Amino acid sequence: MEARSVDTIPRGDEWQYEPKWDGFRCLLSRQGDKVDLRSKSGEDLGRYFPELGAAALRLKAKTFLLDGEIVVPRGKAFSFDDLLQRIHPAASRVNKLSQETPALFLTFDLLRSETDEQLAEQPLHRRRGALEAFAKSQFKFDRSFRLSPVSTSYAVAAKWLAKAGGGSDGVIAKRRDLPYQAGNRDGMQKIKKFRSADCVVGGFRYATNKIAGRKVVGSLLLGLYDDEGLLHHVGFTSAIKQQDKPALTDKLEPLIAKPGFTGNAPGGPSRWSTERSAQWCPLKPKLVIEVCYDHFSGERFRHGTSILRWRPDKAPKQCTFDQLKQKPADPMKLLKRA
């Protein structure tokens, strides 16, 4: 069941709302002594999260199919960086991390149970009732499973969206009157909270393709200053209009000068590093740009950002990590109330 991205939270009695968790979507099934964890793309997640497979076998029910999200708690938040570390080819590394940073399975749908093999064909409001009964009778046997909260109140959903962060990056709205919509986006919508930040352009990469025979900018590398005055690479934006690239390249090239970033720089050890990470041009810290982003964790933007506007009125030294500080909702408290 997929979600369609929308700009606003839908209203109406036909909708229910849930926090949008920032983890790995997973279908977890048990049939007797066999447990299977499957990603949205159909990949086997069981080898990366052996503790969840073992936890599923500790539940009393022998047959079930759950839809949920895998997250890794760290302090009062969920850490996507710790979650990424679990996708590792070495079984010894995975087993070590499964003990040091055990995952949780946040459950938001029940598609099959011992008493109803065809639950997926029932409308969501009936499935939710069955899930809550299942959670009450089963999850007490292992706290690796948690029931994701739900509400039919628009006000509650708006509050969740306003406090997004720390492991919840928005709101999911689902149609209560529809059966499970496998393979389409008709029954589920996602709403993310987008924010903006002023960043220093600490470098750029040339585009792969030339324009009129010349190299042009392909992406801008973004930086923020820490308390020590070091400029750290925090992400990028490639949302540059084709017609703007020649003029922007003319603006950037006279500013090329080392080091660009004085703290963390592109090409350093990172889960995001690629072969092209080292192929960038450093710039004098003269330009400031305001970008729109959806999520910031591990001292970088999780996804590519979009350009809102250039900020010639902003001093580069004003572009600090402080502007990204927020007081997100405590995801563990949300789960306790569920």
Residue pairs with C-beta under 8 A, 6 or more apart in sequence:
1 67
1 109
1 180
1 181
1 182
1 183
1 184
1 187
1 188
2 40
2 181
2 183
2 184
2 185
2 188
3 172
3 185
3 188
3 189
3 190
4 185
4 186
4 188
4 189
4 190
5 189
5 190
5 191
5 192
6 189
6 190
6 191
7 191
8 191
9 17
9 154
9 157
9 158
9 161
9 171
9 173
9 191
10 173
10 189
11 154
13 152
13 176
14 175
14 176
14 177
15 152
15 173
15 174
15 175
15 176
16 124
16 125
16 128
16 150
16 151
16 152
16 173
16 174
16 176
17 150
17 151
17 152
17 153
17 154
17 156
17 157
17 160
17 171
17 172
17 173
17 174
18 108
18 148
18 149
18 150
18 151
18 171
18 172
18 174
19 148
19 149
19 160
19 168
19 170
19 171
19 172
19 329
19 331
19 334
20 164
20 168
20 169
20 170
20 171
20 172
20 190
20 191
20 192
21 69
21 71
21 78
21 106
21 148
21 167
21 168
21 169
21 331
22 71
22 78
22 80
22 167
22 168
22 169
22 295
22 297
23 69
23 70
23 71
23 72
23 78
23 80
23 83
23 106
23 167
24 39
24 45
24 69
24 70
24 71
24 83
25 39
25 40
25 67
25 68
25 69
25 70
26 37
26 38
26 39
26 45
26 67
26 68
26 69
26 70
26 105
27 36
27 37
27 38
27 65
27 66
27 67
27 111
28 35
28 36
28 37
28 38
28 52
28 56
28 65
28 66
28 68
28 105
29 35
29 36
29 38
29 64
29 65
29 66
29 112
30 36
30 56
30 57
30 59
30 61
30 62
30 63
30 64
30 65
31 62
31 63
32 62
32 63
33 57
35 46
35 53
35 56
35 57
36 44
36 46
37 44
37 45
37 46
37 49
37 52
37 53
37 70
38 44
38 45
39 45
45 70
46 52
46 53
47 91
47 94
48 86
48 87
48 88
48 94
49 70
49 86
49 98
49 103
50 94
50 95
50 98
51 98
51 99
51 102
51 103
51 144
52 70
52 103
52 105
52 144
55 105
55 142
55 144
55 145
58 141
58 142
59 138
59 139
59 141
59 142
59 145
60 137
60 138
60 141
61 113
61 114
61 134
61 137
61 138
62 114
63 112
63 113
63 114
64 110
64 112
64 113
64 114
64 134
64 138
65 110
65 111
65 112
65 113
65 120
66 105
66 107
66 109
66 110
66 111
67 107
67 108
67 109
67 110
67 111
67 180
68 105
68 106
68 107
68 108
68 109
68 148
69 105
69 106
69 108
69 148
70 83
70 103
70 104
70 105
70 106
71 78
71 83
71 103
71 104
71 106
71 167
71 331
72 78
72 79
72 82
72 83
72 86
72 101
72 102
72 103
72 104
73 79
73 104
73 167
73 331
73 332
74 82
74 101
76 166
76 330
76 331
76 332
77 165
77 166
77 167
77 328
77 330
77 331
78 166
78 167
78 168
78 331
79 101
79 167
79 297
79 298
80 167
80 297
80 298
80 302
81 271
81 297
81 298
82 97
82 101
83 103
84 271
85 97
85 101
85 271
86 94
86 97
86 98
86 101
86 103
88 94
88 97
102 144
103 144
104 144
104 145
104 146
105 144
105 145
105 146
106 146
106 147
106 148
106 335
107 131
107 135
107 145
107 146
107 147
107 148
108 131
108 148
108 150
108 172
109 124
109 127
109 128
109 131
109 180
110 119
110 127
110 130
110 131
110 134
111 119
111 120
111 127
111 180
112 118
112 119
112 120
113 119
113 130
113 134
116 122
116 130
119 126
119 127
119 130
120 127
120 179
120 180
120 182
121 179
121 180
122 130
122 179
123 176
123 177
123 178
123 179
124 174
124 175
124 176
124 177
124 178
124 179
124 180
124 187
125 176
125 177
127 180
128 150
128 176
131 147
132 147
135 145
135 147
138 145
139 145
139 146
139 147
146 335
146 338
147 335
147 338
148 335
148 338
149 334
149 335
149 337
149 338
150 338
151 157
152 176
157 171
157 173
160 168
160 171
160 329
160 334
161 170
161 171
161 191
161 193
162 193
163 327
163 328
163 329
164 170
164 171
164 192
164 193
164 328
164 329
165 295
165 326
165 328
165 329
166 328
166 329
166 330
166 331
167 328
167 331
168 328
168 329
168 331
168 334
169 192
169 193
169 294
169 295
170 190
170 191
170 192
170 193
170 294
171 190
171 191
172 188
172 189
172 190
172 191
173 188
173 189
173 190
173 191
174 187
174 188
174 189
175 181
175 186
175 187
175 188
178 186
178 187
180 187
181 187
181 188
192 294
192 295
193 294
194 292
194 293
194 294
195 292
195 293
195 294
195 296
195 324
196 290
196 291
196 292
196 293
196 308
197 224
197 290
197 291
197 293
197 296
197 319
197 323
197 324
198 288
198 289
198 290
198 311
198 314
198 318
198 319
198 323
199 222
199 223
199 224
199 234
199 235
199 288
199 289
199 290
199 291
199 319
200 222
200 223
200 224
200 225
200 231
200 285
200 287
200 288
200 316
200 319
201 220
201 221
201 222
201 223
201 252
201 283
201 287
201 288
201 289
202 221
202 222
202 223
202 231
202 233
202 260
202 261
202 282
202 283
202 285
203 220
203 221
203 223
203 233
203 260
203 261
203 266
203 280
203 281
203 282
203 283
204 217
204 218
204 219
204 220
204 221
204 252
204 280
204 281
204 283
205 217
205 218
205 219
205 221
205 236
205 276
205 279
205 280
205 281
206 215
206 216
206 217
206 218
206 279
206 281
207 215
207 216
207 217
207 218
207 219
207 245
208 218
210 216
211 242
211 245
211 246
212 246
214 246
214 249
215 249
216 245
216 246
216 248
216 249
217 240
217 245
217 248
217 249
217 252
218 238
218 240
218 245
219 236
219 237
219 238
219 240
220 236
220 237
220 238
220 240
220 289
221 233
221 235
221 236
221 260
221 261
221 266
221 280
222 233
222 234
222 235
222 236
222 237
222 289
222 291
222 301
222 305
223 231
223 232
223 233
223 234
223 260
223 261
223 285
223 319
224 231
224 232
224 234
224 319
224 320
224 321
224 324
225 231
225 232
225 316
225 317
225 319
225 320
225 321
226 232
226 263
226 320
226 321
227 320
227 321
229 262
229 317
230 262
230 263
231 260
231 261
231 262
231 263
231 285
232 261
232 263
232 264
232 299
232 321
233 261
233 263
233 264
233 265
233 266
233 268
233 300
234 296
234 299
234 300
234 301
235 293
235 300
235 301
235 304
235 305
236 301
236 304
236 305
237 289
237 291
237 304
237 305
237 306
237 307
238 304
239 304
239 305
239 306
239 307
240 248
240 307
251 287
252 281
252 283
252 287
255 283
255 284
255 286
255 287
256 281
256 282
256 283
256 284
257 282
257 283
257 284
258 282
259 265
259 282
260 280
260 281
260 282
260 283
260 285
261 282
264 299
266 277
266 278
266 280
267 273
267 277
267 278
267 280
270 277
272 300
285 316
286 316
287 310
287 316
288 310
288 311
288 312
288 314
288 315
288 316
288 318
288 319
289 307
289 308
289 309
289 310
289 311
290 307
290 308
290 309
290 310
290 311
290 314
291 301
291 305
291 306
291 307
291 308
292 305
292 306
292 307
292 308
293 301
293 302
293 303
293 305
294 302
294 303
295 301
295 302
295 303
296 302
296 324
299 321
